[in-house]
Amino acid sequence: MLKLTSENFEKEVIRSASPVMVEFYSNRCSKCAMMEEVIESLEKRLAGRVKVGRVEVEKSTFLEKEYQIEITPTFMVFNRG
């Protein structure tokens, strides 16, 4: 699973040739922890068709503000930016 940050988001998500599912999460969020297995399962099922990545909002406050993340987990799918 891609670990997405403000530094690599443009390259890995916005300029990606394939769709990317992104989870915005927090380490303090119990629902985020519960979703981890689900995300890993999706990543395996969608391998080669959709990339899967996670953004830790405490470490990427720019992305949190840019995409108006108000609650975690938040899921977004990007297709060609």
C-alpha positions as CSV (number, residue, x, y, z in Angstrom):
1,M,0.0,0.0,0.0
2,L,1.3,3.4,-0.9
3,K,2.2,5.7,2.0
4,L,1.1,9.1,0.6
5,T,2.5,12.4,1.8
6,S,2.4,16.0,0.6
7,E,5.8,15.3,-1.1
8,N,4.7,12.3,-3.2
9,F,0.9,12.9,-3.7
10,E,1.2,14.8,-7.0
11,K,3.4,12.0,-8.5
12,E,1.6,9.0,-7.1
13,V,-2.0,10.2,-7.3
14,I,-2.6,13.3,-9.5
15,R,-0.3,12.2,-12.3
16,S,-1.2,8.4,-12.0
17,A,-2.2,6.7,-15.3
18,S,-4.5,4.4,-13.3
19,P,-7.2,5.2,-10.7
20,V,-6.1,5.6,-7.1
21,M,-8.2,5.0,-4.0
22,V,-6.9,7.1,-1.1
23,E,-7.8,6.7,2.5
24,F,-7.2,9.8,4.7
25,Y,-6.7,8.4,8.2
26,S,-5.5,9.1,11.7
27,N,-3.6,6.8,14.1
28,R,-5.9,7.9,16.9
29,C,-9.0,6.8,14.9
30,S,-10.4,3.4,16.0
31,K,-12.6,3.2,12.8
32,C,-9.5,3.7,10.7
33,A,-7.8,0.8,12.4
34,M,-10.8,-1.4,11.8
35,M,-10.7,-0.5,8.1
36,E,-7.1,-1.5,7.6
37,E,-7.9,-5.1,6.9
38,V,-10.6,-4.1,4.4
39,I,-8.2,-1.8,2.6
40,E,-5.5,-4.4,2.4
41,S,-8.1,-6.9,1.0
42,L,-9.3,-4.3,-1.6
43,E,-5.7,-3.7,-2.6
44,K,-5.2,-7.4,-3.4
45,R,-8.5,-7.7,-5.3
46,L,-7.8,-4.6,-7.4
47,A,-4.1,-5.2,-8.0
48,G,-3.1,-4.0,-11.5
49,R,-6.3,-2.0,-12.0
50,V,-6.4,0.5,-9.1
51,K,-3.7,1.8,-6.8
52,V,-4.4,2.0,-3.1
53,G,-2.8,4.5,-0.8
54,R,-3.2,6.1,2.6
55,V,-2.6,9.6,3.9
56,E,-1.9,10.1,7.6
57,V,-3.6,13.5,8.2
58,E,-1.5,14.5,11.2
59,K,1.6,14.3,9.0
60,S,0.0,15.8,5.9
61,T,-1.9,18.8,7.1
62,F,-1.6,20.4,3.7
63,L,-3.5,17.5,2.0
64,E,-6.0,17.5,4.8
65,K,-6.8,21.1,4.2
66,E,-6.6,20.9,0.4
67,Y,-9.2,18.1,0.2
68,Q,-11.3,19.4,3.2
69,I,-11.0,16.3,5.3
70,E,-13.1,16.8,8.3
71,I,-13.5,13.3,9.5
72,T,-11.5,10.1,9.4
73,P,-11.5,7.8,7.7
74,T,-12.4,9.5,4.5
75,F,-12.0,7.7,1.2
76,M,-11.6,9.3,-2.2
77,V,-11.0,7.9,-5.7
78,F,-8.9,9.9,-8.1
79,N,-9.0,9.1,-11.8
80,R,-6.5,11.1,-13.9
81,G,-6.1,13.7,-11.2
